[in-house]
Amino acid sequence: MRENQQEAAVRRKTSTRTAITLTGAIGAAAFALGTVVAVAPGAPTTPVAPAAAAAPADRATVIRTAQASIAALERQADAVGAEAQRADEAVLQHDTAATRAAAAAAQERLVALAKQQTPELTGLITRLDSAGVDVSAETGAASSSGATVTTAALVGRTRALRAVSYAKQQIGDPYSFAGAGPGRWDCSGLTMKAYSAVKVGIGGHSATAQYNKARSQHRLVSYSKRQRGDLIFFGRPGAVYHVAIYAGNNRMIEAPYPGKRVREVPVRSGGRLSSVARPA
């Protein structure tokens, strides 16, 4: 009988030590998780395991998902950008209150879409960077994911295309020293007004001033990376004597010199600077 009482006492001590140990485990887990856990006296206790760390996502899946999302946003932005370009070209063909209003509304939709998409695109690009994908940050350049880095760049590309459209409308007009239209142009007057038409200032009525402004704003890029709407300069830095607007397919639109008319011609290599300006 005495042995049974001693065995019961041992069992009570063991049970108490176990309860204290388990309660301590709960407290330690709660502290590690930043959570306060209240244990009622006499309540049954069970250990709480710390939350398991999230398993690292499969890298290939992360890349595929981000690329697909960027491509979808890009298609949406391209559609709205094309609409803005068509609306602006309609103004150049028929300048009426209705076409101007339509162009302004289309441009507002494009800008609003850029603001809406940019945070999401930034997150997607960050995700690709974290996965080790080399994403080009150059405006208008295609990234290794096959999509443009930011929709905001689309606004600039659209403006550049519209500037080219404006310059094309002046083909055939005579050259006139210090001419800035309408109807008569010199080289920098043509490029200045082409970009003024899309509300972009490029440095005034001077080829040198336009080059200097682009350089001061870090908007010079290598000629090898030229895009439509870029400004092509001739001369040397600090003494630029001619400027033209790149029309694509290795051609440019220029107001050349007295006795000639505004024309589209192949880009000349003689005297051409190694950098072009990207105003928009």
JOJOPE-V457761 format. One record per backbone hydrogen bond with DSSP energy under -1.0 kcal/mol. CO is the residue of the C=O (numbers start at 1). NH is the residue of the N-H. Records with the same first field share a line. If there is no record, write none. Layout:
BEGIN
CO->NH, NH
END
This chain:
BEGIN
1->5
2->6
3->7
4->8
5->9
6->10
7->11
8->12
9->13
10->14
11->15
12->16
13->17
14->18
15->19
16->20
17->21
18->22
19->23
20->24
21->25
22->26
23->27
24->28
25->29
26->30
27->31
28->32
29->33
30->35
40->43
58->62
59->63
60->64
61->65
62->66
63->67
64->68
65->69
66->70
67->71
68->72
69->73
70->74
71->75
72->76
73->77
74->78
75->79
76->80
77->81
78->82
79->83
80->84
81->85
82->86
83->87
84->88
85->89
86->90
87->91
88->92
89->93
90->94
94->96
96->100
97->101
98->102
99->103
100->104
101->105
102->106
103->107
104->108
105->109
106->110
107->111
108->112
109->113
110->114
111->115
112->116
113->117
114->118
117->121
118->122
119->123
120->124
121->125
122->126
123->127
124->128
125->129
126->130
127->131
128->133
129->132
133->135
138->141
143->146
147->143
150->153
151->154
152->156
153->157
154->158
155->159
156->160
157->161
158->162
159->163
160->164
161->165
162->166
163->167
164->168
165->169
167->170
168->171
170->173
173->262
174->185
176->179
179->186
184->181
185->176
186->190
187->191
188->192
189->193
190->194
191->195
192->196
193->197
195->198, 200
196->199
204->206
206->210
207->211
208->212
209->213
210->214
211->215
212->216
213->217
214->219
215->218
219->278
221->276
222->225
223->226
227->230
230->246
231->277
232->244
233->273
234->241, 242
236->239
239->236
242->234
244->232
245->253
246->229
248->251
250->267
251->247
252->265
253->245
254->263
257->260
260->175
262->172
263->254
265->252
269->272
271->235
274->223
276->221
277->231
END
